[in-house]
């Protein structure tokens, strides 16, 4: 764990949460004290505080003109943030609230979640069931492991006995046609920069 004896050093600014854990964060855009729009960005499964799609796709001119401030953070257990073995959707919302409070974002800010970072909003059960049933059997098992035995997720994702998740295997078959189109546009922009 970052900052622990014999562990990697802490290189990012971090806040200390009420339960003693730390969240590492990174700021983008205009300074927060002059921002008109304040956004907390929640990254996806295979990324962290450095991979901020919204900051990467908006031009610096637009960010400046609109007065956009974005803070991204390493979700618990990612990068330099301490894991939360009791993590729930509610605990993630509390972490976001504490981040906003400690950075002084005020009572109005926006939250953007990318990919699994969208887990904070509750979706209707029928949509969740439909999405789950569209997953491959392999991915349904991985989701069950993550839901019922979250402490086994790291082991599951690093062991060789069972197949890895489609996301870790970079299997684009899990993406919808719209997601494939958006992903190809994002990567083509990165390649042209």
Rosetta blueprint (number, residue, H / E / L):
1 X L
2 X L
3 X L
4 X L
5 X L
6 X L
7 X L
8 X L
9 X L
10 X L
11 X L
12 X L
13 X E
14 X E
15 X E
16 X E
17 X L
18 X L
19 X L
20 X L
21 X L
22 X E
23 X E
24 X E
25 X E
26 X E
27 X E
28 X E
29 X E
30 X L
31 X L
32 X H
33 X H
34 X H
35 X L
36 X L
37 X E
38 X E
39 X E
40 X E
41 X E
42 X E
43 X L
44 X L
45 X L
46 X L
47 X L
48 X L
49 X L
50 X L
51 X L
52 X L
53 X H
54 X H
55 X H
56 X H
57 X H
58 X L
59 X L
60 X H
61 X H
62 X H
63 X H
64 X H
65 X H
66 X H
67 X L
68 X E
69 X E
70 X E
71 X E
72 X E
73 X E
74 X L
75 X L
76 X L
77 X L
78 X L
79 X L
80 X L
81 X L
82 X L
83 X L
84 X L
85 X L
86 X L
87 X L
88 X L
89 X H
90 X H
91 X H
92 X H
93 X H
94 X H
95 X H
96 X H
97 X H
98 X H
99 X H
100 X H
101 X H
102 X H
103 X H
104 X L
105 X L
106 X L
107 X L
108 X L
109 X L
110 X E
111 X E
112 X E
113 X E
114 X L
115 X H
116 X H
117 X H
118 X H
119 X H
120 X H
121 X L
122 X L
123 X L
124 X L
125 X H
126 X H
127 X H
128 X H
129 X H
130 X H
131 X H
132 X H
133 X H
134 X H
135 X L
136 X L
137 X H
138 X H
139 X H
140 X H
141 X H
142 X H
143 X H
144 X H
145 X H
146 X H
147 X H
148 X H
149 X L
150 X H
151 X H
152 X H
153 X H
154 X H
155 X H
156 X H
157 X H
158 X H
159 X L
160 X L
161 X L
162 X L
163 X L
164 X L
165 X L
166 X L
167 X L
168 X L
169 X L
170 X L
171 X L
172 X H
173 X H
174 X H
175 X L
176 X L
177 X H
178 X H
179 X H
180 X H
181 X H
182 X H
183 X H
184 X H
185 X H
186 X H
187 X H
188 X H
189 X H
190 X H
191 X H
192 X H
193 X L
